[in-house]
């Protein structure tokens, strides 16, 4: 069942050339953070280009529940009148974060050092995901949490009355964990320190600095050390959200494997901690170019042009690149299916605890479509078929938007159609996916009720 209703099966048929411009939605990571930091600033933050997928809409509702004045003017234009650091009110109702692991973990961090209580829940997928990786460091500030076994939602957090700053070394490379700790540190006196053994996406550091917080980053023998000075007065901002590289991955990868395609994807954020997929595709021999490179709002961006690439080669993806493309491995595995040789992906155990077990979900579906896949706890290998993938299957989406979109892209280039049992979750991050891909030339078929 979809997160917000009955299942919506969808099938992608073999497509002719995909041609045109793909205006993908705003960056989801930056959209979440814009709303949350806007709610913690004093005054009005204006946001343009906000992703209006279900995940971000749920975060907007959550910020309103904590006392911020959140207004949606339509077309990605929003304003948030914040309540200041430590100014959150106790919400009257349970905070429903839908399908969003990013939303719930960041919001937990933002409220954990205020003397209030809040109960969080989500859809069937989110309620299975581990929250202990966030509640454990939040407890060091003095917050208490009460949830189901293994810290799963529904879960109640009672914020610290007298928060203390912490020094925390993250055991997993997770921008969500890092960001939750930093947001909690905003309302703790002194300096909160997060140490990463592997660098993760740095949108929180960039945006916190933009709102006026004092954040420093240093690479040491211990890892990347991020220091945040607590109890700042965050200043409201005018934010233009770059377009989401994770969403851009789908039209880009489709263009690479559908014969004759030429697709331009403008204004894509190219933050170095997010752009690993595009460099990996180039390493595989993809005809992918960056045009009009520039910087807006502290974030690098460019227009991406992707053309059909019939001579893709399997590669060993550098494990150190995993954090910069962790959400893109499902669609990379689709591209790898059409390459010559084996694409090896290692150091990716984080995929096991996303919206679904993404390694298992993709491996199962690809095998059913005629692709040989090997996998282990933190690795998987896709044996490319050199441009000829049989397809002809319906795959389980597991309430996971990226799994659903990846298999639909597979269907556009496979010899036979590929369907998903439920395309409903796509709305959480890419609500215009079907229309956008259709305008480029993709063909979808919805089974008769």
N, C-alpha and C positions, 0 to 999 in steps of 0.2 A: 504494500500500500504506500502511496505517496505520502510525504510529510503532511500535506494539507488536504487530503481527499482520497478518492478512489484511484487505483493505478491507471496510468495513461500510457498504454503500449504505443510504441512508435517504431517504424521501420525506415531505414535509409536504403535507397536503391542505387545501383551503379549510376554515377553522374557523368555528364559530359564535362567539358572544361569548366572550372570555376574561375570566373573572371569578374573583376570589379574592385570596389573599395569596401572594406569591412570596418565599419565604425563600431568597435567593440565597446562594452560598458566601462565605466570608471573602475579603477583599481579597488578591489574589495578590501585588502589590508589597510590601505590608506583611508578608505571610506569609514571603516569601523573606528579607526583612531581619530579621524576628524570629528566625529560625533562625540566620542568619549572625552577627548581633550577640550572640545568646545564646551561641554557640560561642566568641566572642571576649571574653566577660565572665568574671569569676572568681566561680564559684558557680552556683546553680540559677536559671534563668529559666523561669517558668511561662507558658504560652501557652494561651489559650482562643479558640475560633472560628477556628483555623487552617484555611486552605483545604487540603483533602486531595486536590487534583488531582495528576496525574502530575508536573507541573513542580515543585511544591513537595515532593512525596515524594522526587524526585531530589535536591533541595537538602538535605533532611534526611539522606539517605544519604551525601551528600558531606561534610556536617559530621561525621558519625560516622567517615568515612574519615580525616578530618584530626585525629581524636583526641577529639572531644567525645562526651559520653554523651547520646545522643538517645533519648528514650522517647516512644512514641505510646500514650496511654491510650485512644484511640478517641473518636469524636464531636467531633473538633477540639481535644481537650485533649492538650497535649504538655508535656514538660519538656526542657530542655537544660542539662546541667552543662558549663559552658564551661572552656576551657583558658587564657584570658587573651590579651591582645594579644601577638602574637609567639610564642604557645605552640603553634601548629599542628604536628602531627607529619607526617612525610612519608607519604603514603598508599601502601599496598602494591599497589593496583590502579589501573587507569585510571578516571578520574572521568567517568561517563556522565551528561550533563545532559539527555538525551532531546531534547525539543523546545524547551527554555527558553533563549532568548537572555539574559533577565534573570539567570537562575541562573548560567549559565556566566560571564558577564562580571563579575558581582559577586563570585563565588568567586575568579576570577582575581585581582581586585583585592585581596581579603582575604588571599591567600597570597603575593602578589608581593613583599612586603618581609620575608618570613621566609626563612632560608637552607635551603630545601627545594625539591624538584622535584616537579612533578605534571603528568600528561598528561591532557588533556581530549578527549572526543569527544561525539557526540550522534547523533540520528537523521539520516535523509537530508536533511531540511529544514535542520536546524541546521548540518550540516556544509557547507552551501552559503553560510552567512551570513558577512559580513565581521567578522573579529576584530581587524584592524589598527587600527581606531579605538580599541581598548582597549589592545592590546599596545604601541602607539607611546607613549602617555603613561606606561605602566608601565615602559617602558625608561628613562625619565628618572629613575626611582627607583634604577635599577641592575639591574632584572630583565632576563632574556634569554628570548626565545621562539623556538621552532623548530616551524614548521608547514608546511602545504601552500602552494601558490601563493596569493598575496593574503591570507596569514595565516589560511587556513581550517583548520578542525578536520579530523582530529585534530591537536592542537597541544600541545607541551610547554613549560611555563614553569619556568625556574630562578630562584628568588627571589633577591633582592639580599641579600648577606651584610652589607653596610654601607650600608643604605638612606640616601638623602639626601632632604630635603623638596623639593618641586617647586612651581613656579608655572605653571599650565597654563591656557591659553585654549582652550576646546573649540571646534573648527571646526564642529560640528553640534549642534543642540539635542537632547541625549540625556541623560536621567536615568541611563541605564545607564553611560554613559561617566563622567559626574560622580560617580556613586556608587562606581564602581570606583576612581577616583583618590582619593576620600576614604577608602575602606576601606584602600587601600594606605598612605595618609598616617598611619593610626593607628599604624603601627609604624616611622615615620620621625621622627627628632628635629626639633624646631623646628616651623615652621608650613608646612603645605601649603595652597596657594591654588588654587581653581578659579574661572575667570571664564567666565560664560555670556553670550553675546550676547542670548539669549532665555531667560527663566526656564522651567525644566522642573519636573516634579513634585518636591516637596521632602520626601518621606517619609524619605529618608536623613538630612537635616539634623535633622528633628524627632526621629527615633528615636535618633540619635547623642547628641543633647542629653539625651534621656530616660535613656540609659545612663550619662551622666556625662561625656561628652566636651565640650570647650569648642569651640563652633561659633558663628561670627558671620557675618552676612549683611549686605551693604551694596550698595545700588543706586548705581552711578556712571556717568559718561559712557562708561566702557569696557564696561559691562555689569553684571550681578549678580556681585559678588565674594563668594565663600564661603571663609572661612578656618577651618582646623581645626588645633588644637594637638595635636601628635603625642605618642605614648606615654602616654596616659591609662590608668588602671586602670578598665575599664568595670565598672559595678555591675549585677548581675542585676536583672531586672525581672519584674513580673507584667503581662502584655500581653493585652488583649482586642482581637482583630482586628476592625475594622469590616467590614461586608459590602462586596463589591467593586462599585464603580460601573461598571466595564467589563462585569461579568456582569449587573448590573441593567439595562444598556442593552437587553438582548434582550427581557425581558418588558415593559419600558417601551415600547419601540418597537413591539412586536407589538400592545400594547393601543391604540396611537395609530392603527393602520391596519386593525385587525379590527373590523368594525361591531358596536356595542353593548358594547364591552369596558369594564371598570372593574377595574383591578388596583392593589393596594397592595403596595409593595416596601419593607419596613421596614429601619431601621438601616443606611442606605446612607452610606458615607463621602462627604463633600462637600468634601474638601480643594480649595481654589481652583485648585490645579495639576492637578486631575483632573476637574473638573465641567463642562468646556466644552460637552460634548454636551447636557446638560440645558438650559443657557441658550440654546444654538442651537435646540433644539426649541421652546422658548418663543418665540424670535424668529420661528419659522415658523408660530406660531399654535397650538401643541400645547396641549391641556388637560392640563397637567402642573403639579402643585402640591407644595410642600414643607410637610410637616406635622411638628410636634413637633421643631423645630430645637433642637439641643443640642450639647455637646462632651463627648467621652469620650477619655481618654488623649491629650489634645493634638490630637485630630483632630475637626473638625466633622462632624456627621452629622444625618440627618433621615429621616423616612418619606416616600417618594415615592408619590403617587397619579397614575396615568395613565389617562385615559379616551379613548375613540374620538374622533378629531378629523378630521371630514370636510372641513374648510376649510383644510388646510395650504397654505402658500405657499412657493415657492422663494425662497431668499435668497442673498446673497453672504456666505459664512461668513468672518468676519474672519480674515486669515492669522495674526494674532498670537494667535489662540485655538488654533492647531493643536497646540502642545505639550501643551495641557491636555485634548486629546481625540484624540490621534493614533491610538489603538487603536480608536476608535469610528467612524471614517470609513466603514468597510465597512457597518455597520448604518445609519448616517446616509444612505448612498446608497440603501438600500432604502426608507427613509421618503421620501426625496426623489422616488423613483419614483412615489409616490402623491400628491404635491403638485401644485398648479397652478403652472406656470412652471418656470424653470430654477434649480437650486441649484448655485452655483459655489464650488468648493473649491480654494484656492490655497495655496502655501507648504507642500506636503505631500510633498516628495520623499522623506522618511523612509519613506513607505509602500512605496517601491520595494524596500527592503532589510529588510522584516520577515520573518516566517516564510515569506511568499511575496511576490511583487510584487503587493501588494494592489490597486493601481490597475488593473493589467492583469487580475487575476483577477476583480474585481468588474465591470469594464467589459465583459469578454467574456461573463460570465454574464448580466448585465442586458440586453445587446444581444440575446442568444439568447432572453430572456424577453419581448422586444418593447419595450424601453426604449431611447431614443436617448441615447448617452453620447459625449462628446468628451473626449479626454485628451491631456496632454503630459507632459513630464518631471516637473514638480512641480505639476501641476494636473489637475483633471477637472471636467466639467460634466455634471450629470444633468438631462435634460429630463423633468419630471414629466408623468404621464398622467392626473392628476386623479382618482385612485382606481380606475382601471381598467387593470390590468397583465395581459396575456395569460398569462404563465407557460408551463406545459406543457413544461418542459425539465429535463434533468439536468445539473448544473453540476459542474465540477472543484473540489475543495476545496484541492488543492495542498498537502496535509498541514498545512493551516492551520485551526486551531480557529475563528477568528473568521470566516473565509470560509464554512466549513461552516454555522455557526449563522446567519449573515446570510441565506444562500440559503434555509434552512429557514423562517426568519421570513417571507421573501418568499412562500413557498408557502402560508402560512396566510392570506394576504390576496389572492393572485392569483386570476384566474378559473379557472386550471387548476393541478394540483399541480406543485410544484417539488421536485426531488430533488438529492442530492449523491452523488458517486461513493464517498465515504468519510467517514463521520461519526465514525470512530474517534478522530481527533485532538481532538475536543471534550473528551475525558476529561482532557486536559492542564490545562485551566483551569476547566471547568464540568462535573464528572462527573455531576451530577444534572440536567443540562439537559433531557433527554428526559422524565424523570418530572415535573419541576417544571412544564414547559410543558403536559404532558398533564393534570396536575391542574387547570390553569387552563381547560382545554377544547380544547387543540390536538390535532390528529389526525395521527398518523404511520403510515406504512406501510413495512414492511421487505420487500424483495423475497424471494421464496422461493429457498432455496439451489439 
